[in-house]
Amino acid sequence: MRLFDVVRYPLDRFDSAGVLLDAVPPTTGATSVHVARLDAGGTIGRHRAVRRQVLGVVSGDVEVRTDDEPRVTAGPGTLVVWEPGELHQTWAVTEAVLVIVETSGDLDVADPFVERTA
């Protein structure tokens, strides 16, 4: 077994505010994983997804938006998927902890995953 300290840094790209990221070391493939800690009122600023992005809400409530669509509330247990090229933004309604996975791979969203409407 090997133990490492998590690398934690503030996210300031995309005009983001109130966001700390815990980085998991990158894989040899095209996948990265971060744990984001958002202050209430914080935002991951508007930006285009370079790769497929999966945002998992661990705790707290956030609002998410794609392009210029209305904001949608996402709470604990929700997964949000943005495809490459989608313009999107996330706002923290309360303090929130999110897991963010960026990948060039495919997602297997077959059973037991059920897509819900916004």
C-alpha positions as CSV (number, residue, x, y, z in Angstrom):
1,M,0.0,0.0,0.0
2,R,1.1,3.6,-0.7
3,L,-0.3,6.7,0.8
4,F,-0.2,10.2,-0.7
5,D,-1.4,13.6,0.4
6,V,-4.3,15.0,-1.8
7,V,-3.3,17.9,-3.9
8,R,-5.8,20.7,-3.1
9,Y,-6.0,23.9,-5.1
10,P,-8.5,26.7,-5.8
11,L,-10.2,26.7,-9.2
12,D,-9.9,30.1,-10.6
13,R,-10.3,29.4,-14.4
14,F,-13.5,30.2,-16.2
15,D,-14.2,33.1,-13.6
16,S,-14.9,30.4,-11.0
17,A,-15.2,31.5,-7.4
18,G,-15.5,29.7,-4.0
19,V,-14.2,26.3,-5.4
20,L,-11.4,24.1,-4.0
21,L,-10.4,21.0,-6.1
22,D,-8.9,17.8,-4.7
23,A,-7.0,16.2,-7.5
24,V,-6.7,12.5,-8.0
25,P,-3.5,11.7,-10.0
26,P,-4.2,11.4,-13.7
27,T,-4.5,8.0,-15.3
28,T,-2.5,6.9,-18.3
29,G,-5.7,7.1,-20.4
30,A,-7.7,10.2,-21.1
31,T,-9.6,10.3,-17.8
32,S,-9.2,12.7,-14.8
33,V,-11.0,12.8,-11.5
34,H,-11.5,15.7,-9.0
35,V,-13.4,16.3,-5.9
36,A,-14.8,19.8,-5.9
37,R,-15.7,21.6,-2.7
38,L,-17.9,24.6,-3.4
39,D,-18.8,27.3,-0.9
40,A,-22.5,28.3,-0.8
41,G,-22.8,30.9,-3.7
42,G,-19.7,29.6,-5.4
43,T,-19.6,28.7,-9.1
44,I,-17.7,26.7,-11.5
45,G,-17.7,29.2,-14.3
46,R,-19.1,28.8,-17.7
47,H,-16.9,26.8,-20.0
48,R,-17.0,24.2,-22.8
49,A,-16.5,20.6,-22.0
50,V,-13.3,19.4,-23.8
51,R,-14.1,15.8,-23.0
52,R,-17.3,14.1,-21.6
53,Q,-17.8,15.4,-18.1
54,V,-19.7,13.6,-15.4
55,L,-20.6,15.6,-12.2
56,G,-21.8,13.6,-9.3
57,V,-23.4,15.5,-6.4
58,V,-22.1,13.9,-3.1
59,S,-23.6,16.5,-0.7
60,G,-25.4,19.9,-0.9
61,D,-27.5,21.4,-3.7
62,V,-26.3,22.9,-6.9
63,E,-27.8,24.4,-10.0
64,V,-26.5,23.4,-13.4
65,R,-27.1,24.8,-16.9
66,T,-26.1,23.9,-20.4
67,D,-25.8,26.6,-23.0
68,D,-28.5,29.1,-22.4
69,E,-31.1,26.7,-21.0
70,P,-32.8,27.3,-17.7
71,R,-30.9,26.3,-14.5
72,V,-31.8,22.8,-13.1
73,T,-31.4,21.9,-9.4
74,A,-29.3,18.8,-8.7
75,G,-29.0,17.3,-5.2
76,P,-27.1,14.4,-3.6
77,G,-27.2,11.3,-5.7
78,T,-27.6,13.1,-9.0
79,L,-25.2,12.6,-11.9
80,V,-25.0,15.3,-14.6
81,V,-23.4,14.4,-17.9
82,W,-22.1,17.0,-20.4
83,E,-20.9,16.0,-23.8
84,P,-17.8,17.4,-25.5
85,G,-18.4,20.9,-26.7
86,E,-21.4,21.7,-24.4
87,L,-21.1,25.1,-22.8
88,H,-22.1,24.7,-19.1
89,Q,-21.9,26.2,-15.6
90,T,-22.5,25.0,-12.0
91,W,-23.6,27.1,-9.0
92,A,-23.7,26.0,-5.4
93,V,-27.0,26.8,-3.6
94,T,-25.5,25.4,-0.4
95,E,-22.0,24.2,0.5
96,A,-21.5,21.2,-1.9
97,V,-19.1,18.4,-2.5
98,L,-19.0,17.1,-6.1
99,V,-17.0,14.4,-7.9
100,I,-16.1,15.4,-11.4
101,V,-14.9,12.8,-13.9
102,E,-13.6,13.9,-17.4
103,T,-13.1,11.2,-19.9
104,S,-12.7,10.6,-23.6
105,G,-14.2,7.2,-23.0
106,D,-17.8,6.0,-23.4
107,L,-20.2,5.8,-20.5
108,D,-22.1,2.6,-19.8
109,V,-25.4,4.1,-18.7
110,A,-27.4,0.8,-19.1
111,D,-29.4,-0.7,-16.3
112,P,-29.4,0.2,-13.4
113,F,-28.9,3.8,-14.5
114,V,-32.2,5.6,-15.4
115,E,-32.1,8.9,-17.2
116,R,-34.6,11.4,-15.8
117,T,-36.0,14.5,-17.3
118,A,-34.8,17.9,-16.0
